[in-house]
Amino acid sequence: MNRYLLLLLAALLAACGDGEKKPGAGSAAGPGGAAPPPEVEVLTVAPGSATLTQDLPGRLLAVRSAQVRARVEGVIEKRLFVEGSDIAAGTPLFRIDTRTYEANRAAAEADLAAAAAAFNRLKPLLEIKAVSQQEYDQAAARHKQAEAALARAKLDLENAMPPAPISGRIGRALVTEGALVGKGEASHLVTIEQLDPIRVEFSQSYSDMLRLQQAIKAGKQKAANSAKVQLLLEDGSLYAEPGRLRFADLAVDPNTGSVLLRAEFPNPRRELLPGTFARVRFPQAEMDAAIRIPQRAVTVSPLGQAVMVVDAEGKVSPRPIKTGAMAGMDFIVDSGLKAGDQVIVNGLQKARPGATVKPVPWDVAKKPGPPPGAVPPATAGSPLAAPTPEKKPEPAR
């Protein structure tokens, strides 16, 4: 019996020994069994030329806007257009009751015929001195007055069908059939706006303009071609069509200390609508030997701005930097980086100070960053990631 107990005890001890060695088996294997370092995408710093830009807030406006108003008094009989459609200049928009104006035209035509007959009758009589010069002049004046009255009657009749003064997109009708318009005032009937091209009004700080001019005079920067501008929509995306600067005010607004600028953008598909807020990317200057890095590579803390860099051995370390102007969506680095530094662009959640990583080149063409204002996708280890449920240990058997 004791022999069987000794054998059972030896078997239990052997089983416990094997269980204790299993967790250490991987460690005993050495580095060959460890997980490889995580990959991070890096940008190798290389100074180059850059166009310094500034994003300025603005508002979209129609390049031309016309308020169609009633020029004659009357009752609206019919609307002749479709609200929200594109119309050509000269298209009739409304029909106002024309009976009064047709009668006025007929009366004016009759008056003109009578005045013309009287004038023509006196003309040969004046040659033979059968009438006085005064009678002839009065007949000529009545004839001209009758011509003017007929022209006015015809104009009133034309204005009873007000036409579109410009080509563009017409808005909603502000009056309906049966409404009396033109009674004592020029009633507003509808508004037409030309949307292609569309205009953007924005302002630039005069102090920024002055500082830029001084930098150009000092030779630190070169003047940029500011004729071409870009438009950033409310969602942060870049409008496909470039625009052109059309106007810069000659005076500074004393209330804001800024200068008003205007630009025009093609709008063939009517994607841009008046009243929308947008940002204009305005080129300011050209800079040589500039170091630019994507915004997504920069972290901001109470201590300032910093990036994560990878050294030749694959070690990660933070690097404080200072940024200045913008070049599109990139920061221009004033200090903290030099040529050859490898800055982590993608994979920051995997990079911890002192950790070892495997740097791979960042391909901006294949992996562009998120648009401005977009929330990056949640990744493991980030606060946005969904919590992973803990795997409960299996009960011992």
C-alpha atoms as one frame of an Amber mdcrd trajectory, in Angstrom:
protein
   0.000   0.000   0.000   2.796   2.400   0.877   4.407   1.509  -2.403   1.310
   2.611  -4.337   1.136   5.867  -2.387   4.789   6.622  -3.162   4.209   6.007
  -6.884   1.111   8.265  -6.899   2.975  11.038  -5.082   5.871  10.847  -7.554
   3.451  11.144 -10.474   1.791  14.213  -8.971   5.153  15.905  -8.369   6.213
  15.230 -11.957   2.963  16.727 -13.268   3.415  19.841 -11.142   6.991  20.214
 -12.361   5.896  20.089 -15.985   3.221  22.740 -15.347   5.789  25.098 -13.814
   8.160  24.701 -16.753   5.578  25.451 -19.432   5.326  29.190 -18.745   9.112
  29.500 -18.833   9.540  27.468 -21.961   9.144  30.481 -24.237  11.597  32.516
 -22.156  14.131  29.769 -22.294  13.826  29.868 -26.090  15.449  33.297 -26.087
  14.937  36.102 -28.515  14.021  33.720 -31.301  10.621  33.145 -29.699   9.844
  36.835 -28.919   7.346  38.920 -30.974   8.907  41.081 -33.707   8.976  44.862
 -33.171   5.892  46.669 -34.474   6.038  48.501 -37.782   5.596  52.256 -37.914
   5.514  54.517 -40.963   8.129  57.241 -40.883   8.910  60.304 -42.946  12.594
  61.037 -43.499  13.106  64.770 -43.110  14.480  66.452 -46.228  14.472  70.259
 -46.596  12.937  71.601 -49.790  10.980  74.460 -51.292   7.474  75.088 -49.977
   4.634  77.501 -50.590   3.487  79.084 -47.346  -0.292  79.277 -47.150  -2.876
  80.674 -44.793  -6.450  79.447 -44.388  -8.755  82.462 -44.146 -12.472  82.290
 -43.289 -14.888  83.534 -45.902 -18.445  83.361 -47.201 -19.738  82.278 -50.590
 -21.748  84.827 -52.573 -23.368  84.870 -55.992 -21.171  86.638 -58.498 -24.280
  88.495 -59.742 -27.644  88.877 -58.044 -30.738  90.608 -59.425 -33.988  91.416
 -57.642 -36.877  91.390 -60.094 -39.428  94.046 -59.107 -42.785  95.118 -60.494
 -42.503  98.293 -62.597 -46.239  98.646 -63.216 -49.294  98.257 -61.028 -51.600
  95.307 -61.507 -52.753  91.855 -60.458 -50.520  88.833 -61.054 -52.283  86.524
 -63.486 -49.698  83.784 -63.888 -46.185  82.715 -62.917 -44.238  81.705 -66.039
 -41.176  79.963 -64.567 -40.262  76.935 -62.465 -38.852  77.839 -59.079 -35.230
  76.784 -58.588 -34.528  76.341 -62.307 -31.880  77.882 -64.548 -33.218  80.577
 -66.851 -31.756  82.782 -69.582 -31.763  86.563 -69.607 -34.914  87.995 -71.196
 -37.185  85.096 -70.180 -40.677  86.369 -69.128 -41.295  85.604 -65.455 -44.793
  86.841 -64.589 -47.855  88.057 -66.446 -49.613  91.043 -64.897 -53.142  91.963
 -66.016 -52.524  93.745 -69.343 -56.007  94.985 -70.246 -55.473  98.486 -68.894
 -52.123  98.830 -70.607 -53.444  97.517 -73.925 -56.185 100.143 -73.788 -53.636
 102.842 -72.971 -51.537 101.781 -75.948 -54.533 101.903 -78.283 -55.437 105.402
 -77.027 -51.881 106.573 -77.458 -51.786 105.234 -81.008 -55.001 107.132 -81.821
 -53.622 110.351 -80.309 -50.431 109.970 -82.297 -52.363 109.453 -85.533 -54.414
 112.609 -84.906 -51.365 114.661 -83.976 -49.454 113.400 -87.028 -52.367 114.300
 -89.335 -52.598 117.812 -87.907 -48.860 118.320 -88.176 -48.702 117.062 -91.739
 -51.629 119.309 -92.696 -49.951 122.459 -91.353 -46.561 121.826 -92.898 -47.495
 122.856 -96.524 -49.619 125.724 -95.216 -46.601 127.144 -93.422 -44.689 127.270
 -96.696 -47.312 129.539 -98.253 -47.666 131.590 -95.064 -51.272 130.381 -94.587
 -50.555 129.592 -90.885 -48.308 131.217 -88.381 -45.030 129.760 -87.164 -46.520
 129.526 -83.673 -49.376 127.267 -84.825 -46.932 125.054 -86.656 -44.623 124.758
 -83.631 -47.539 123.864 -81.365 -48.633 121.115 -83.780 -45.078 119.755 -83.903
 -44.909 119.726 -80.087 -48.228 117.861 -79.834 -46.923 115.321 -82.330 -43.793
 114.680 -80.273 -45.835 114.424 -77.088 -48.083 111.847 -78.746 -45.024 109.838
 -79.813 -43.656 109.909 -76.260 -47.035 108.853 -74.826 -47.181 105.894 -77.220
 -43.656 104.838 -76.292 -44.556 104.997 -72.587 -47.743 102.972 -73.175 -45.760
 100.301 -75.045 -43.161 100.184 -72.256 -45.857  99.744 -69.597 -47.308  96.916
 -71.637 -43.891  95.251 -71.865 -43.351  95.680 -68.125 -46.609  93.828 -67.513
 -44.510  90.714 -68.332 -41.283  91.415 -66.389 -38.293  89.585 -67.955 -35.196
  88.075 -66.317 -32.472  90.760 -66.306 -29.608  88.194 -66.056 -29.042  84.507
 -66.672 -28.808  82.313 -63.600 -30.768  80.245 -61.118 -34.087  81.683 -60.042
 -35.336  81.377 -56.476 -38.798  81.005 -55.037 -41.559  83.363 -56.093 -42.353
  85.997 -53.463 -45.860  86.653 -54.821 -48.657  84.373 -55.984 -51.371  84.593
 -58.609 -54.009  87.150 -57.634 -51.618  89.381 -55.684 -51.701  93.107 -56.354
 -48.207  94.407 -57.052 -46.715  97.796 -57.824 -49.249  99.717 -55.743 -47.203
 102.657 -54.504 -43.925 100.683 -54.539 -41.859  98.402 -56.750 -42.883  95.047
 -55.271 -40.136  92.413 -54.998 -41.228  89.467 -57.133 -38.261  87.052 -57.234
 -34.445  86.950 -57.058 -32.071  85.550 -59.692 -28.480  84.621 -58.820 -25.632
  83.709 -61.114 -23.814  80.770 -59.495 -21.193  79.916 -62.109 -18.668  81.227
 -61.325 -19.278  81.861 -57.632 -17.608  84.500 -55.516 -15.923  84.184 -52.123
 -15.296  87.179 -49.873 -12.647  86.779 -47.170 -10.403  88.989 -45.079  -6.720
  88.958 -44.253  -5.174  90.646 -41.243  -3.215  93.722 -42.200  -0.586  92.904
 -39.568   0.004  89.520 -41.251   0.330  91.226 -44.621   2.819  93.722 -43.214
   4.886  90.987 -41.537   4.943  89.022 -44.785   6.078  92.048 -46.784   8.905
  92.664 -44.338  10.054  89.022 -44.585  10.083  89.271 -48.369  12.046  92.531
 -48.287  14.566  90.955 -45.909  15.116  88.079 -48.348  13.866  85.388 -45.961
  10.964  84.529 -48.225   9.913  85.042 -51.826   6.639  86.477 -53.072   4.186
  83.754 -54.102   1.764  83.720 -56.997  -1.291  84.771 -55.021  -3.565  84.847
 -58.074  -4.543  81.173 -57.631  -6.335  80.150 -54.442  -8.005  76.989 -53.124
 -11.264  76.479 -51.276 -11.835  74.283 -48.215 -15.442  73.297 -47.620 -17.221
  73.081 -44.272 -16.422  69.360 -43.923 -12.710  70.043 -44.349 -12.460  68.631
 -47.873 -10.685  70.505 -50.645 -12.798  71.808 -53.532 -11.616  70.296 -56.796
 -11.653  73.500 -58.865  -8.969  76.141 -58.132 -10.020  79.779 -58.003  -8.500
  83.121 -58.872  -8.104  86.254 -56.800 -10.124  89.047 -58.415 -10.092  91.954
 -55.985  -8.150  93.305 -53.011  -9.430  96.349 -51.191  -7.188  99.386 -50.952
  -8.222 100.313 -47.401  -8.099  98.584 -44.018 -11.360  98.075 -42.170 -10.950
 100.107 -38.948 -13.296  97.773 -37.059 -11.433  94.540 -37.814  -7.971  95.677
 -38.907  -8.199  93.497 -42.006  -8.314  93.894 -45.772 -11.220  92.573 -47.845
 -10.360  90.130 -50.659 -12.507  88.497 -53.318 -11.946  85.359 -55.352 -13.983
  83.498 -57.948 -14.313  79.719 -58.342 -15.843  77.705 -61.184 -19.123  76.120
 -60.134 -20.383  74.154 -63.149 -22.236  71.539 -61.077 -23.743  74.091 -58.659
 -22.099  72.355 -55.704 -21.348  75.679 -54.026 -24.291  77.728 -52.798 -24.392
  81.354 -51.633 -24.377  81.913 -47.896 -22.098  78.954 -47.144 -19.098  79.491
 -44.875 -15.794  78.222 -46.225 -12.050  78.744 -45.879  -9.814  80.075 -48.595
  -6.284  78.668 -48.789  -4.317  81.747 -49.740  -0.673  81.424 -50.923   1.537
  83.958 -49.174   5.194  83.292 -49.952   7.754  80.824 -51.238  10.370  79.421
 -48.884  13.577  77.523 -49.681  15.103  74.790 -47.498  11.883  74.412 -45.528
  11.197  71.372 -43.351   7.563  70.324 -43.591   5.818  67.479 -41.795   2.168
  66.339 -41.751  -0.071  67.636 -39.002  -0.893  64.092 -37.907   2.741  63.555
 -36.889   2.656  66.397 -34.344   1.346  65.967 -30.816   0.412  68.925 -28.646
   0.640  68.987 -24.861   0.871  71.671 -22.173   4.642  71.493 -22.669   4.368
  72.355 -26.344   4.597  70.550 -29.670   6.552  67.334 -30.163   7.081  64.468
 -32.590   8.257  60.898 -32.195  11.517  60.077 -33.968  13.250  56.755 -34.608
  17.038  56.517 -34.377  19.354  54.232 -36.351  18.849  51.385 -33.845  15.041
  51.565 -34.079  14.606  53.222 -30.684  11.736  55.692 -30.262  12.234  59.015
 -28.515  10.159  62.220 -28.279  11.526  65.374 -29.885  10.176  68.853 -28.991
   9.708  71.099 -32.036   8.424  74.542 -32.933   6.250  75.106 -35.966   5.480
  78.342 -37.765   3.611  78.800 -41.016   1.576  76.244 -42.946   2.197  74.721
 -46.363  -1.170  73.306 -47.341  -1.968  70.699 -44.694   1.631  70.451 -43.460
   3.464  72.293 -40.709   6.639  74.221 -41.458   9.122  73.321 -38.691  11.136
  76.274 -37.411  13.318  74.294 -35.009  13.777  70.818 -33.532  14.348  68.713
 -36.659  17.200  68.298 -39.123  17.739  66.518 -42.391  17.747  62.737 -42.046
  15.538  62.522 -38.942  12.883  59.818 -39.153   9.562  61.153 -37.883   6.735
  58.724 -37.120   3.618  59.599 -39.114   1.460  56.487 -38.744   1.591  54.077
 -35.816   2.039  56.523 -32.961  -0.118  54.320 -30.768   2.496  51.571 -31.116
   5.464  53.826 -30.393   6.373  54.416 -26.771   9.500  56.296 -25.661  12.338
  53.817 -25.435  10.524  51.085 -27.374  12.030  49.364 -30.398  10.106  49.600
 -33.670  10.603  48.717 -37.325  10.446  51.904 -39.432   9.001  51.672 -42.948
   8.695  54.591 -45.415   5.420  56.517 -45.353   3.731  56.652 -48.740   1.587
  59.789 -48.727   0.070  58.934 -52.105  -1.289  55.586 -50.939  -2.016  56.468
 -47.344  -3.119  60.084 -47.078  -4.042  61.442 -43.722  -7.626  62.103 -42.664
  -9.222  65.376 -43.748  -8.969  68.316 -41.375 -11.350  67.978 -38.483 -11.939
  64.271 -39.096 -11.741  61.909 -36.159  -9.063  59.245 -36.733 -10.255  55.632
 -36.617 -10.054  53.951 -33.266  -7.104  51.640 -32.877  -6.133  49.206 -30.217
  -4.820  50.944 -27.179  -6.431  54.305 -28.020  -9.194  55.878 -25.920 -11.603
  55.557 -28.872 -11.136  51.838 -29.254 -13.838  49.574 -27.898 -12.736  47.745
 -24.753 -11.655  44.181 -25.405 -13.390  41.746 -23.053 -11.008  39.984 -20.780
 -10.603  36.278 -21.371 -11.603  34.476 -18.235  -9.239  31.741 -17.092 -10.517
  28.243 -17.424 -11.330  26.587 -14.116  -8.776  24.105 -12.900  -9.694  20.558
 -13.392
